[in-house]
Structures are given as structure tokens and as C-alpha cells.
């Protein structure tokens, strides 16, 4: 697997940005396209649950596949690894 340009530091989740919106922004940046050009994230993961997940104590990360990337979501960072 190849690490994306988010690198080992990943992409920062912006202040006030939901995890779902951050995933879309980061994947679109990696693919060089607009967010609207991506498949609906809701078809891959429950976006409402993703956005609420880190409000629960003890949750450190969530991983899933989307648009050719393995996505790891942490409370303040998004990591993308291109699938081979």
C-alpha cells in the first residue's frame, strides 16, 4: 500500500468540520476532483453515526474503505492509504 500525500501526519479535521465532511474533503483532494464527483459516502458508512462516534468516550479510530482508499478516522485526523 502507498501512503497518500496526507503522509504519516494525515489530514487535519478542521475546526467545526464533521468527520464525514473531512473524509470527503481529503479523498477529493487526493483524487484531484470535487467532492460532488465522489460516490455518496452514505453508501459506504452511516455518516450520521460517523459524525457522532467521537463524542463517545474511549473511541480512538474507525477504519473503512472508500473510493479506492483505506480510510482511518481519528478524532482530529484522517489517514488515507491507497489500495493496490
C-alpha positions in Angstrom: 0.0 0.0 0.0 1.1 3.5 -0.7 0.6 6.3 1.8 -1.2 9.3 0.4 0.0 12.8 0.4 -1.6 13.1 3.8 1.6 11.3 4.9 2.3 10.0 8.3 0.7 13.1 9.8 -2.5 12.6 7.9 -5.1 15.3 7.2 -6.3 17.6 10.0 -10.0 17.7 10.7 -10.9 21.4 10.5 -12.4 23.2 13.5 -16.2 22.7 13.3 -15.8 20.2 10.4 -17.6 16.9 10.8 -15.6 13.7 10.4 -17.8 12.8 7.4 -17.1 16.1 5.7 -13.4 15.8 6.4 -13.3 12.3 4.8 -15.0 13.7 1.7 -12.6 16.7 1.5 -9.5 14.6 2.0 -10.5 11.9 -0.6 -11.4 14.6 -3.1 -8.1 16.3 -2.6 -6.2 13.0 -3.1 -8.2 12.2 -6.2 -7.9 15.7 -7.6 -11.6 16.1 -8.0 -14.6 17.9 -6.5 -16.5 16.4 -3.5 -19.6 16.1 -5.7 -17.7 13.8 -8.1 -17.3 11.2 -5.4 -19.7 8.3 -4.7 -22.0 9.1 -1.8 -20.2 8.4 1.5 -23.5 7.2 2.9 -23.4 4.2 0.5 -20.2 3.1 2.4 -20.8 4.1 6.0 -23.5 5.6 8.2 -22.4 9.2 8.1 -24.6 10.2 11.0 -23.0 7.5 13.2 -19.5 8.5 12.0 -20.2 12.1 12.9 -21.3 11.2 16.4 -18.8 8.4 17.0 -16.1 10.5 18.6 -18.5 12.1 21.0 -18.4 8.8 22.9 -15.6 8.3 25.4 -12.9 5.7 24.6 -13.4 5.7 20.8 -9.9 6.2 19.2 -10.3 5.3 15.5 -12.6 3.9 12.8 -11.4 2.3 9.6 -13.2 1.6 6.3 -12.7 1.5 2.6 -13.9 4.3 0.3 -13.2 5.4 -3.3 -10.0 3.2 -3.6 -8.6 4.2 -0.2 -8.3 2.6 3.2 -9.6 5.4 5.4 -8.7 5.7 9.1 -10.6 8.3 11.0 -9.4 9.6 14.3 -10.9 12.5 16.4 -8.7 15.1 14.8 -7.0 13.4 11.8 -7.9 11.5 8.7 -5.4 9.0 7.2 -5.7 7.7 3.7 -3.8 4.7 2.2 -4.3 4.0 -1.5 -5.5 0.5 -2.1 -3.4 -1.6 -4.5 
